[in-house]
Amino acid sequence: MATDLEDIVEHMRWFAWPDYLVFVSMLMLCILIGVYFGFVQRKPNTESEYLMGGRTMMVFPIALSLIASFISGITLLGLPTEVYSFGIQYVYVALGVTLMGFVMGFIYLPVFHKLNITSTYEYLETRFDRRLRMFGSIMFTIMNIGYLPIVIYVPALAFNQVTGVNIHVITPIVCIVCVFYTCVGGLKAVVWTDVVQTFSMFGALVLVAVKGTIDLGGSDVVFRSAWNTGRLERPNFDINPTTRHTFWSQLIGGFVYWLQTNAVSQNMIQRYLSLPSVAAGRRALWIFVFGVCLLMSLCSYCGLLIYATYQNCDPLTTKLARAKDQLLPLFVMDILRDLPGLPGLFVAGVFSAALSSLSTCLNSMSAVILEDFVKPFVHKPLSQRTINWIMRSVVVGVGALCAALVFVVEKMGTVLQLTMSLEAITNGPLLGTFTIGILIPWVESRSALTGGIFGVIFMSWLSLKAQYWVATGTIVFPHKPMSVDGCTYEFDRSLANATSTSVYTTDDIFPLFRVSYMWYTFLGAAVTILVSLLCSVLIFERQDPKTVSPDLMAGFVRRYIHGPDVPSVQGNARVVVLTPNAYGKNGKTSHESAL
């Protein structure tokens, strides 16, 4: 038996030809789906068909696409590592996800669905003015360009762990496959590849959970070891916002984070708007909530399973796993290497998560660039050929840029906390801006724009500075007990003493930088709304709420401002149909029509 660390690392990089065959088959299936929707089942090559699937998509495929789009490799690899290191406190975010389902389904989704828009940020121009639309579109673009390289990088780590293939070899290949089927097949190809990839993700996690549990002798062994070390724990009701995970940060902070990413982000809303009705959107939303909670539960169980397996020899301390997010791939190769093809199925599942997120973002980016950065600045209607060329060029260009940015991302460390922290720079202010439009009709465009800009500046200062202190090791988060007493191979024993189990922060660090990253999106939205309200009272004029079209407000706000007789978004034969040109400044309506 190998006793040297390097020998064990090489021994676990046993990826046989059946594994490569399974992995390549997954990529080929994605290509074939793109070919089918791009060339075989050829629909009229229109913008609506390419970006929205003709707004006639079915609920279940869209729901699975939403799950696959949101659950990237960041979650599949990051969440087991989170539970392994810190316990299950993060998992209570499922309460926030459930709360998000209620709020989105009854406040945000009906407003967007009624407007019949393509880009979510068209709402901001209709409610406020073009400056707010550009603000939202720019924030979305910056966020996506920062997010997508992380999405690509994470599964490349898994592939590197099990094969030794350099991440800069595999990432361009995967990007090319994704760009191809997104380009030729449009939204329908993206959705149906997401369906396949969702089953691949669930299958991979179930496979690992079942095989690992059998090898240990049952789930009771897993839960007993987790309970004895505090990884399986009750909610922490501490009200201190600097505590990394508490019941309140997961419920409130998690709710706000998931509300932004699901309720106002183009990546997700574009799928809801491809459904024919609000009722269909709500059904897809609740399937999404259930599926996400189930997937997070599986990931969390895998984290507990990994700890039960390595509780006497922590591979992070010994550097058997070179990076924290390689922990799950290491475990997979350990338990599945004697079953040819199954490691390949797991890696295919991780890449499926990445491909679904990448294709969703590329498709959404093409919609935003076309609708928000091109159409508003041309003086005559674009031909269908020009529109098609622009949409596909965006997919190719953004895909190439993200593959190049992987060189930057690999220097940035653990991905789960990092991603949520950096996303909050744009996510919080965007959620605040949309919330002002839907719930606070007396705030006009200048106040909303000032609040949004101030929110971005504040969150950039907070998030980047906090990440700097984390990266330099000044702020260290306590993890659960680790042990290397049972290791049967040689490693650098000094590494065990280098792992800190206590929080140390210097006195000169501003307390705000120690606030949990789970509160970041909440803080960004709160600052944006607060500054906008102050501006509307102290600097700019207060808008008359009755000048805002009823269809731009949430139902209960509309009834409060305009009275109970105003037609609601649901259940009425006569409703207001809006287009991006239906309003002038501040959402004043210019025409109505009947359905």
BELURQUI-V205663 format. One record per helix or strand of 3 or more residues. SS is the DSSP state (2 for helix, 1 for strand). FROM is the first residue (numbers start at 1). TO is the last residue. If there is no record, write none. Layout:
BEGIN
ss;from;to
SS;FROM;TO
SS;FROM;TO
END
This chain:
BEGIN
ss;from;to
2;5;11
2;17;40
2;47;55
2;59;70
2;73;86
2;88;115
2;122;127
2;130;163
2;167;216
2;219;228
2;247;264
2;266;272
2;278;310
2;315;318
2;324;336
2;342;377
2;384;409
2;415;439
2;445;471
2;494;497
2;511;514
2;517;538
2;545;547
2;550;552
2;555;562
2;585;587
END
